Amino acid sequence: MLRGTCVNTEDLQLTRPLLIRSARASEQKQLEALQWRASLENPGDREALLANPDAIELPLRQIEEGGVFVAELSGVVTGFAAILPRDDADSELDALFVEPSAWRGGVGRALVEHCCAAAKALGARSLHVVGNPHAEGFYLACGFEAHGKKQMRFGVGLLLHKPLR
């Protein structure tokens, strides 16, 4: 798996160096809290999440297996992403959450690129995601291609994939 990398901020809107590294088991609850904050900022998700508090969980095993990556700005956790292997040898972007105060600043894009590199290092040819419809523009801007929809627990998810070159 990739070690902590500093992201070139010239192509992003970041003004400080962004470090992306593997998550630590001790950060599980902190990352789940970040996921809650980010998720509750989306009005379409708020009611369903508040009614179903079990919907947000970051499995400790996923962290321990090295599939969760944390983004830090000046030593402060500002986002995280997770990938999982798929049966077809590709990878799934299983989570992508950024502190709302850091939205539209390049953190999410940097996490996607890091996940692409990690997936490619594992032999994947594509990174797949079931995206929330409100994030479609973000995923398309990151190079994902839409190829369908899927009924999920709280509504319709967009099926997207990004070829890894």
C-alpha positions in Angstrom: 0.0 0.0 0.0 1.1 3.6 -0.5 2.8 5.3 2.3 2.1 8.9 3.3 2.4 11.2 0.3 2.5 14.9 0.0 0.2 16.1 -2.8 1.3 18.7 -5.3 -1.0 21.5 -4.5 -0.4 23.5 -7.7 -3.3 21.8 -9.5 -5.6 22.0 -6.5 -7.1 25.0 -4.6 -5.0 24.1 -1.5 -2.8 26.7 -0.1 -1.0 24.4 2.3 0.7 21.0 1.8 -1.8 18.1 2.0 -0.5 14.9 3.5 -2.4 11.7 2.7 -1.6 8.7 4.8 -3.0 5.4 6.0 -5.6 5.7 8.8 -4.7 4.5 12.3 -7.1 2.2 14.2 -7.1 4.8 17.0 -8.8 7.3 14.6 -11.9 5.1 13.9 -14.3 7.2 16.0 -12.8 10.5 14.8 -13.3 9.5 11.2 -16.9 8.3 11.8 -17.6 11.7 13.4 -16.2 13.4 10.4 -18.4 11.2 8.2 -21.5 12.3 10.3 -20.6 16.0 9.9 -20.1 15.8 6.2 -23.2 13.6 5.6 -25.5 15.8 7.7 -24.6 18.8 5.5 -26.5 17.3 2.6 -30.1 18.2 3.2 -31.3 15.2 1.2 -29.5 12.8 3.5 -30.1 14.4 6.9 -33.5 13.0 7.7 -32.7 9.4 6.7 -29.4 9.5 8.6 -30.9 10.9 11.8 -33.6 8.2 11.7 -31.0 5.5 11.1 -27.9 6.1 13.2 -26.6 2.6 12.3 -26.0 3.9 8.7 -22.6 5.3 9.5 -19.9 2.9 10.6 -16.2 2.6 9.6 -15.2 -1.0 10.2 -12.0 -1.2 12.3 -10.9 -4.2 10.1 -11.0 -1.9 7.0 -8.6 0.5 8.7 -6.4 -2.4 9.9 -6.2 -3.8 6.4 -4.8 -0.6 5.1 -7.7 0.4 2.9 -8.5 3.7 4.6 -6.6 6.9 3.8 -6.6 10.2 5.8 -6.0 13.7 4.5 -4.3 16.1 6.8 -3.7 19.9 6.4 -1.2 21.2 8.9 -1.6 18.1 11.0 -5.4 18.4 11.1 -7.6 15.6 9.7 -9.7 17.1 7.0 -11.0 14.1 5.1 -10.7 10.4 4.5 -11.4 7.8 1.8 -11.6 4.0 1.7 -11.2 1.4 -1.0 -12.2 -2.2 -1.0 -11.3 -5.0 -3.5 -14.0 -6.2 -5.8 -14.6 -9.7 -7.1 -13.6 -8.6 -10.6 -10.1 -7.5 -9.4 -11.0 -3.8 -9.6 -11.4 -1.6 -6.5 -14.4 0.1 -5.0 -14.3 3.6 -3.5 -16.2 2.7 -0.4 -16.0 6.1 1.4 -15.1 9.7 0.6 -15.7 12.3 3.2 -14.3 15.8 3.7 -14.9 18.3 6.5 -17.6 20.7 5.3 -15.3 23.7 6.0 -12.8 22.2 3.5 -15.3 21.5 0.7 -14.4 22.7 -2.8 -10.7 23.1 -1.7 -9.2 20.1 -3.5 -9.1 17.6 -0.6 -11.7 15.3 -2.1 -10.0 15.3 -5.5 -6.6 14.6 -3.9 -8.1 11.7 -1.9 -9.7 10.3 -5.1 -6.3 10.4 -6.9 -4.6 8.7 -4.0 -7.2 6.0 -4.0 -6.7 5.6 -7.8 -3.0 5.1 -7.2 -3.5 2.7 -4.4 -6.1 0.7 -6.4 -3.7 0.6 -9.4 -0.9 -0.6 -7.2 -3.2 -3.5 -6.2 -3.7 -4.4 -9.9 -7.1 -2.8 -10.4 -8.0 -1.5 -13.9 -10.8 0.7 -12.7 -12.0 2.4 -9.5 -15.8 2.0 -9.0 -18.1 4.0 -6.8 -21.8 4.0 -6.0 -22.2 7.8 -5.7 -24.8 10.0 -4.1 -26.7 11.9 -6.8 -25.8 15.3 -5.2 -22.1 14.4 -5.8 -22.4 13.5 -9.5 -20.7 16.7 -10.7 -17.7 16.1 -8.4 -17.2 12.5 -9.6 -17.5 13.5 -13.3 -15.0 16.3 -12.7 -12.6 13.7 -11.2 -12.8 11.6 -14.4 -15.4 9.0 -13.4 -17.9 7.8 -16.0 -21.5 7.1 -15.2 -22.9 3.8 -16.3 -26.2 3.3 -14.5 -28.1 3.5 -11.2 -28.7 1.2 -8.3 -31.4 1.2 -5.6 -29.7 1.7 -2.2 -30.9 1.7 1.3 -31.9 5.4 1.3 -32.5 6.0 -2.4 -30.9 5.7 -5.8 -27.1 5.6 -6.1 -25.2 6.4 -9.3 -22.9 3.7 -10.6 -19.7 5.3 -11.8 -16.2 4.1 -12.6 -12.8 5.6 -13.4 -10.4 3.8 -15.7 -7.0 3.6 -14.2 -4.2 4.4 -16.7 
